[in-house]
Amino acid sequence: MTVKKASTNLEGPPGDFDGDIKVSNKLPSPSDLQKVSALPVLDADGKSHTFKSLHDGKRRVLIVFIRHFFCGNCQEYLRTLASVLTPESLEALPIPTDVVIIGCGQPDLIPMYIKETSCPFPIYADPTKRLYKILGMTRTLDPGPRNPEYMQMSLPTAAIRAFLQALRHGNKALRGGDFSQVGGEFILEDSRVVWCHRMKNTRDHAEFSVLRSELGYNGEKPPIRRRWSQGLVRSLSNRRQSWTKGRDKSPKSSPPASVMDQLKEEHGEEGFVNEKGFHHASMNGTHIEAAA
């Protein structure tokens, strides 16, 4: 019998963290579902609920397992999810569908997560990660070879934003969850898993074109999540026209505050600088960017 020598490499993560993890999208067995049915998840108040209670008695539920609560990639995923799988459109499907989010951090970070993502769906925490393990989700630190469609920022920008979020929350930064844990998506109908996708890297959430097809949107094009630069161009154009009219009527009037001044007034320093050197925030319900 050949015994493999344990790795002593201190330069990076273990070998099973290198590259995409080989995972199967095989449906969980009835035995696995029985094992997880009574496992607890925690809401924002720390109240315990069984996993079974999240889907029992519902015709169909999409359960999204995210990574740690400071993961910028997963936050982007939920921002896009809220725009392409709206509660209204989910209710109008041939099989009305609920959405549930589960993270692996501590439940007291859920309010922060809701604020950061504007997620309209219930969010729970599984800090033990027992659900992740039994349902076949794995661990990796590899970001994968490409930026997925749901990402509207680069990987470095997402990482920097996540780092700044963690800094703002002080000692809670260590309560976000296991950084190497990845998640997946599971569709349950009448408490049976009928489809699943497990992440192979830290950005490998199921694309929304696939999810919409599985949920029965029948080829309908999803709403386009407006990019920040589009809002900026529209805002600057409107402001320029308004300023020009005001200057013609009152030559002594001072120009209006800049876009960045208004952003700082409305959002403080919560905006961030993306890879192109733009500050990001939203104004009047529209995501916009302004040059740093």
C-alpha positions in Angstrom: 0.0 0.0 0.0 1.3 3.4 -1.0 1.1 6.1 1.7 1.0 9.7 0.4 3.2 12.1 2.4 1.3 15.0 3.8 2.1 18.3 2.2 4.4 20.7 4.0 3.9 23.5 1.6 3.6 26.7 3.6 3.6 29.0 0.6 -0.1 28.7 -0.1 -3.3 26.7 0.5 -3.5 22.9 0.4 -3.5 21.2 -2.9 -7.2 20.6 -3.0 -7.6 24.4 -3.0 -5.7 24.8 -6.3 -8.0 25.5 -9.3 -11.6 24.5 -9.8 -12.7 21.8 -7.4 -14.2 18.7 -9.0 -17.7 18.6 -7.7 -20.8 16.7 -8.7 -24.2 18.2 -9.4 -25.8 14.9 -8.4 -29.0 15.4 -6.5 -28.8 14.8 -2.7 -30.2 11.4 -1.8 -33.3 11.0 0.3 -31.0 9.9 3.1 -29.1 13.2 2.9 -32.3 15.2 3.0 -33.4 13.3 6.0 -30.1 14.1 7.7 -30.5 17.8 7.1 -34.2 18.2 7.8 -33.8 18.8 11.5 -30.6 20.8 11.3 -30.9 24.4 12.6 -30.4 27.7 10.7 -30.5 31.0 12.5 -32.3 34.2 11.6 -31.1 37.7 12.2 -32.3 37.6 15.8 -30.5 34.4 16.5 -33.8 32.4 16.5 -33.4 28.8 15.4 -35.4 27.3 12.5 -35.1 23.8 11.1 -33.9 23.5 7.5 -37.1 21.6 6.8 -39.2 24.6 7.8 -37.7 26.6 5.0 -39.3 24.5 2.3 -42.0 22.4 4.0 -45.5 23.1 2.7 -44.2 25.2 -0.2 -44.6 24.2 -3.8 -41.2 25.3 -4.9 -38.2 26.9 -3.2 -34.9 28.1 -4.5 -32.3 27.9 -1.8 -29.0 29.8 -2.4 -26.0 28.9 -0.3 -23.5 31.8 -0.3 -20.0 32.0 1.1 -19.0 34.2 4.1 -21.0 37.4 4.7 -18.1 39.6 3.6 -17.7 38.0 0.2 -18.0 40.7 -2.5 -18.7 38.1 -5.2 -21.8 36.7 -3.4 -23.0 40.2 -2.5 -22.9 41.0 -6.2 -24.8 37.8 -7.0 -27.6 38.8 -4.6 -27.8 42.3 -6.0 -28.3 40.9 -9.5 -30.6 38.1 -8.2 -32.9 40.8 -6.7 -33.2 42.4 -10.2 -33.6 39.3 -12.4 -35.7 37.1 -10.0 -38.1 39.6 -8.5 -40.6 38.5 -5.9 -43.4 39.5 -8.3 -42.1 37.5 -11.2 -41.4 34.5 -9.0 -45.0 34.6 -7.7 -46.3 34.7 -11.3 -44.5 31.6 -12.5 -46.5 28.5 -13.3 -45.1 27.1 -10.1 -44.9 30.0 -7.6 -41.4 30.0 -6.1 -39.9 31.3 -2.9 -36.2 32.2 -2.5 -34.1 31.6 0.7 -30.5 32.6 1.3 -28.2 30.8 3.7 -24.7 31.9 4.7 -22.0 30.3 6.8 -21.3 33.3 9.1 -22.9 34.4 12.4 -26.5 35.6 12.4 -25.8 39.0 13.8 -24.2 40.0 10.5 -27.4 39.4 8.5 -28.7 43.0 9.0 -25.5 44.3 7.5 -25.8 41.9 4.6 -29.3 42.9 3.9 -28.2 46.6 3.9 -25.3 45.9 1.5 -27.2 43.8 -1.0 -30.8 45.2 -0.7 -31.8 41.5 -0.7 -35.7 41.2 -0.5 -35.5 37.5 0.4 -35.1 35.9 3.9 -31.5 35.3 4.9 -30.4 32.7 7.5 -27.0 31.5 8.9 -25.5 28.1 9.3 -22.3 28.8 11.2 -21.7 25.1 11.8 -21.6 24.5 8.0 -23.2 21.1 8.5 -25.8 21.8 5.8 -22.9 22.6 3.4 -21.1 19.4 4.2 -24.0 17.0 4.0 -25.4 18.6 0.8 -22.1 18.1 -0.9 -20.7 21.7 -1.0 -16.9 22.0 -0.7 -14.1 24.4 0.1 -11.8 26.3 -2.2 -10.1 29.7 -2.4 -9.7 29.7 -6.2 -11.6 32.5 -7.9 -12.0 30.7 -11.2 -10.8 31.6 -14.7 -13.4 34.2 -15.7 -15.6 37.0 -14.4 -19.2 35.7 -14.4 -22.1 37.6 -16.0 -23.6 38.7 -12.7 -20.4 40.6 -11.6 -20.4 44.3 -12.4 -17.0 44.9 -10.8 -13.5 43.3 -11.1 -12.2 40.7 -8.7 -9.7 43.2 -7.1 -12.5 45.7 -6.6 -14.8 43.1 -5.0 -12.0 42.0 -2.7 -11.1 45.6 -1.7 -14.7 46.4 -1.0 -15.1 43.3 1.1 -11.9 44.2 3.0 -13.2 47.7 3.8 -16.5 46.3 4.9 -14.8 44.0 7.3 -12.7 46.9 8.7 -15.8 49.0 9.3 -17.3 46.2 11.4 -14.2 45.8 13.7 -14.2 42.5 15.7 -17.2 41.3 13.7 -14.9 40.8 10.7 -14.0 37.4 12.1 -17.7 36.4 12.3 -18.4 36.4 8.6 -17.8 32.7 8.2 -15.2 30.4 6.6 -13.5 32.2 3.8 -12.8 29.0 1.9 -16.4 27.6 2.1 -18.3 27.8 -1.2 -22.0 27.2 -1.7 -24.5 26.4 -4.4 -28.1 26.5 -5.5 -30.8 24.0 -4.9 -34.4 23.9 -6.2 -36.9 22.0 -4.1 -40.4 21.1 -5.2 -42.7 19.6 -2.6 -39.7 19.2 -0.4 -37.8 17.2 -3.0 -34.6 18.4 -4.6 -35.2 18.5 -8.4 -32.1 20.5 -9.5 -28.9 21.6 -7.9 -25.6 23.3 -8.7 -22.5 23.3 -6.5 -19.8 25.9 -6.8 -16.4 24.9 -8.2 -14.7 28.1 -7.3 -15.5 31.3 -5.3 -17.4 33.0 -8.2 -19.1 29.9 -9.6 -22.7 30.6 -8.6 -25.3 29.4 -11.2 -25.7 31.9 -14.0 -29.2 33.5 -14.0 -29.9 32.4 -17.6 -29.7 28.8 -16.3 -31.7 29.5 -13.1 -34.5 31.3 -15.1 -34.7 28.4 -17.5 -34.9 25.9 -14.7 -37.6 27.9 -13.0 -39.8 28.2 -16.1 -39.4 31.8 -17.3 -39.8 30.4 -20.9 -37.0 32.3 -22.6 -38.1 35.7 -21.3 -35.2 38.1 -21.2 -34.4 39.2 -17.6 -34.4 42.8 -16.7 -31.0 44.4 -17.2 -29.4 45.6 -14.0 -28.5 49.2 -14.9 -24.8 49.8 -14.8 -23.5 52.8 -12.8 -22.0 54.6 -15.8 -25.4 54.8 -17.5 -26.9 56.5 -14.5 -23.9 58.9 -14.3 -24.3 60.0 -17.9 -28.0 60.6 -17.5 -27.5 62.5 -14.2 -24.8 64.7 -15.6 -26.8 65.5 -18.7 -29.8 66.5 -16.7 -27.7 68.6 -14.3 -26.0 70.3 -17.2 -29.3 71.3 -18.8 -30.6 72.5 -15.4 -27.5 74.5 -14.7 -27.5 76.1 -18.1 -31.1 77.2 -17.8 -30.5 78.6 -14.3 -27.4 80.5 -15.4 -29.3 82.1 -18.3 -32.0 83.3 -15.9 -29.7 84.3 -13.0 -26.1 85.1 -14.0 -25.1 85.6 -10.4 -26.3 82.2 -9.2 -23.7 79.8 -8.1 -23.4 76.4 -9.8 -25.0 73.4 -8.1 -23.0 71.0 -6.1 -21.1 68.4 -8.0 -22.3 64.9 -8.4 -19.6 63.7 -6.0 -20.7 66.3 -3.4 -24.2 65.1 -3.5 -23.1 61.5 -3.3 -21.0 62.2 -0.2 -23.9 64.1 1.3 -26.4 61.3 0.6 -24.1 58.3 1.2 -21.2 59.6 3.3 -18.0 57.7 2.4 -19.9 54.4 1.7 -19.2 54.6 -2.0 -16.1 52.8 -3.3 -13.6 53.2 -6.1 -13.8 50.6 -8.8 -11.0 49.4 -11.1 -11.5 52.3 -13.5 -11.1 54.9 -10.7 -14.8 55.6 -10.3 -16.7 56.2 -7.1 -19.9 54.0 -6.9 -23.1 54.8 -5.1 -26.8 55.2 -6.0 -28.9 58.3 -6.3 -32.6 58.5 -6.7 -32.8 54.8 -6.9 -30.2 54.6 -9.8 -26.7 53.2 -9.4 -24.1 55.7 -10.6 -20.4 56.3 -10.8 -18.4 59.4 -10.6 -14.7 59.9 -11.3 -12.5 59.8 -8.2 
